[in-house]
Every structure is written in C-alpha cells, then in structure tokens.
Amino acid sequence: MLTTKMIGNKIAEARKKKNISQAQLAQQLFISSQAVGKWERGESMPDIITLNRLAEILEVDLNYFSEGFQAAGDETALKMTDGIDTKQQTLQEEASLSRSQEQQMLTNFSGSNLPESDFAGVTARKGKFSGSALRGSDFSGADLTGSTYMGSDVRGADFSGADLTGSSFKASDMREANFDSANLTNSRFYALDLADASFNKSILVSTEFKAVGLEGAKFIDVKLIDVKLIVNDLRKTVFERCIFNGVDFKHSDLRGLCLDGQTFIGVKFDGTALNDVTFRGATLKNVSFLATRALTNKYYRALKTICFDGAMMDKLTYATLKGMVEVDLSRVIVI
C-alpha cells in the first residue's frame, strides 16, 4: 500500500534527481512552493491530473507514482488493482483533456500584476497578457506562439530564445525588452515603445513594426525576410551585419543611419527620409528609392546626401539611381 508519505518521497526523489528546487517545480506547475513542500512531507497529495504533469516535468513515467494503484483522494492510500493498462489509458485521456482546459485558463494573464515573474521555458500558446504588468519578467525559451500583449508594461522583459510566432504587441511599453534569438515570425509590433530593445540574432520573417519607437534598439546579426518597418523613427536604431531581404521601409525616418557593409535584396526605401544615410561597402540588389509622390527638389537633395562609397549594386539599382539628378555613384561597383 502506498501512503501519501511514500508518494511525497517519490516526488522529492525525482525532483532532486532533476536538480531543481521546490520553488522551481512549483513555478512550472503554477502553484506555491508551500504546496510542493506539503506533498513531500506527506501532509497532502496531488490529484491524478497534477501527478501526470509532475511525471512530464520530472521526466518519469506516470507508473512511477501510480503503477498498480488507483488515486482515491488526497488523504487516501493507493491500493493495488488489476487491469492497470485499461485504467492507465483512461487516466491519461482524462488528464490530457483536463490539461487542455487548464492550459486555456492559465495562459490568460490579462490585467495581472506580475513584475519580475519567471516564465522561462513555459508553454503558453495564444496566451493573453493584455493590460498586464510584466516588467522585468523572464520569458526566455518559452513557447508563446500567438500570444497577445496590449497596453502592457513589459519593460526589461527577457524573451530571449522564446517562440513568439504570430504574437501581437500593441500599445505597450517594451523598453529594454530582450528578444535575442527569439522567433518573431509573423509577429506584429504596433504603436508601442521598443527603445533600447535587443533583437540580436532573432528570427524576423514577415514581421511587422509599425509606428514603433526604436531609439537605441539593436538588430545585430539578423536576417530580416519580408519584414515591414513602416512609419518608424529609425534614426537612432542600430543595424549591424544584417541581411535585408524583401524589407519595406516605407515612410520611415532613416536620417543619419549607418548601414555600411550590409546586404539589401529587393528592399523598398520608397517615401523614406534618407538624408545622410551611409551604405559604404554595402551590397544592393533590386533596391527601390522611389518617392511616393511626385519627385521634388527636396527629395533629390536628400538622395544627394547618401553615401554609396564602395557599395556594390546590380545594374538595375545602379541605373535607377543614375537616372536621378546629382546622386553620387562615382565609387560604386556594378555587379
């Protein structure tokens, strides 16, 4: 006969083998560390649904807790039974359904006050964090696919390595947020502050940044594919060692920006403020610099200030710029 004390011992043994603390285990279960302590002391026992989640987290088979036994309540001993395979299958089916329902409840943190919370490695697909205080929280390595952050305070949050595919960030304060190596495929950033945010080595595919503050934000060693950077102030944004493929900078302000040595393929700078931008040693293929309205003297003067020294251009890009009055292409290499 297995008692609550024996079950507690099993939990403690598996937890220590995984080298995680009671607090760390509790965070992954979204419960208090005191509850885990009570289990391990034999003062209470998790229900079968929680046992199933424990088995996943501690990387043990569910039979580690329940082989040959049937849960009858928190303070009831588990007794030997026959036909364990059938009962085990039923328990697993019930656990799967309950986890699905529980996941929907647990991932709605809208309006919550959770600064500096630890969500590292959690799965919260389609999570809702609207109007939440998440300042300084750790989401590193988490699966947050399709999540929504609207009107939230996410300053200094760590999303490094997280899967944020299809997520939506709107009207939020995300200054100093860390998105290094995060997957931001099909994600949307709209009307928010990303000052000093970090996107180093992040995955940006069909990602959209619209009306976003990116002062001091860093994009280093990033390949931007079909990304839209529309109506943004990029004058103090840092781009280093990036590849821009199919990127649209429409109506953005790039004045004074250094884009030296980077690669631009199928990029549109249409209607963009480009005064004093430098493309020294950059590679440009099929790049468009058209104005959205009629070409004006002001637009031509802006193009004249661009530095293309040492840049390599395909014939189409070169011919397009050459047709514009006073654009200096004397030090350009045609490829």
Residue, then its C-alpha position, 0 to 999 in steps of 0.5 A: m500500500l502506498t501512503t501519501k508519505m511514500i508518494g511525497n518521497k517519490i516526488a522529492e526523489a525525482r525532483k532532486k534527481k532533476n536538480i531543481s528546487q521546490a520553488q522551481l517545480a512549483q513555478q512550472l506547475f503554477i502553484s506555491s512552493q508551500a504546496v510542493g513542500k506539503w506533498e513531500r512531507g506527506e501532509s497532502m497529495p496531488d490529484i491524478i491530473t497534477l501527478n501526470r504533469l509532475a511525471e512530464i516535468l520530472e521526466v518519469d513515467l506516470n507508473y512511477f507514482s501510480e503503477g498498480f494503484q488507483a488515486a482515491g483522494d488526497e488523504t487516501a492510500l493507493k491500493m493495488t488493482d488489476g487491469i492497470d493498462t485499461k485504467q492507465q489509458t483512461l487516466q491519461e485521456e482524462a488528464s490530457l483533456s483536463r490539461s487542455q482546459e487548464q492550459q486555456m485558463l492559465t495562459n490568460f494573464s490579462g490585467s495581472n500584476l506580475p513584475e519580475s515573474d519567471f516564465a522561462g521555458v513555459t508553454a503558453r500558446k495564444g496566451k493573453f497578457s493584455g493590460s498586464a504588468l510584466r516588467g522585468s519578467d523572464f520569458s526566455g525559451a518559452d513557447l508563446t506562439g500567438s500570444t497577445y500583449m496590449g497596453s502592457d508594461v513589459r519593460g526589461a522583459d527577457f524573451s530571449g530564445a522564446d517562440l513568439t510566432g504570430s504574437s501581437f504587441k500593441a500599445s505597450d511599453m517594451r523598453e529594454a525588452n530582450f528578444d535575442s534569438a527569439n522567433l518573431t515570425n509573423s509577429r506584429f509590433y504596433a504603436l508601442d515603445l521598443a527603445d533600447a530593445s535587443f533583437n540580436k540574432s532573432i528570427l524576423v520573417s514577415t514581421e511587422f513594426k509599425a509606428v514603433g519607437l526604436e531609439g537605441a534598439k539593436f538588430i545585430d546579426v539578423k536576417l530580416i525576410d519580408v519584414k515591414l518597418i513602416v512609419n518608424d523613427l529609425r534614426k537612432t536604431v542600430f543595424e549591424r551585419c544584417i541581411f535585408n531581404g524583401v524589407d519595406f521601409k516605407h515612410s520611415d525616418l532613416r536620417g543619419l543611419c549607418l548601414d555600411g557593409q550590409t546586404f539589401i535584396g529587393v528592399k523598398f526605401d520608397g517615401t523614406a527620409l534618407n538624408d545622410v544615410t551611409f551604405r559604404g561597402a554595402t551590397l544592393k540588389n533590386v533596391s527601390f528609392l522611389a518617392t511616393r509622390a511626385l519627385t521634388n527638389k527636396y527629395y533629390r537633395a536628400l538622395k544627394t546626401i547618401c553615401f554609396d562609397g564602395a557599395m556594390m549594386d546590380k545594374l538595375t539599382y545602379a541605373t535607377l539611381k543614375g537616372m536621378v539628378e546629382v546622386d553620387l555613384s562615382r565609387v560604386i561597383v556594378i555587379 
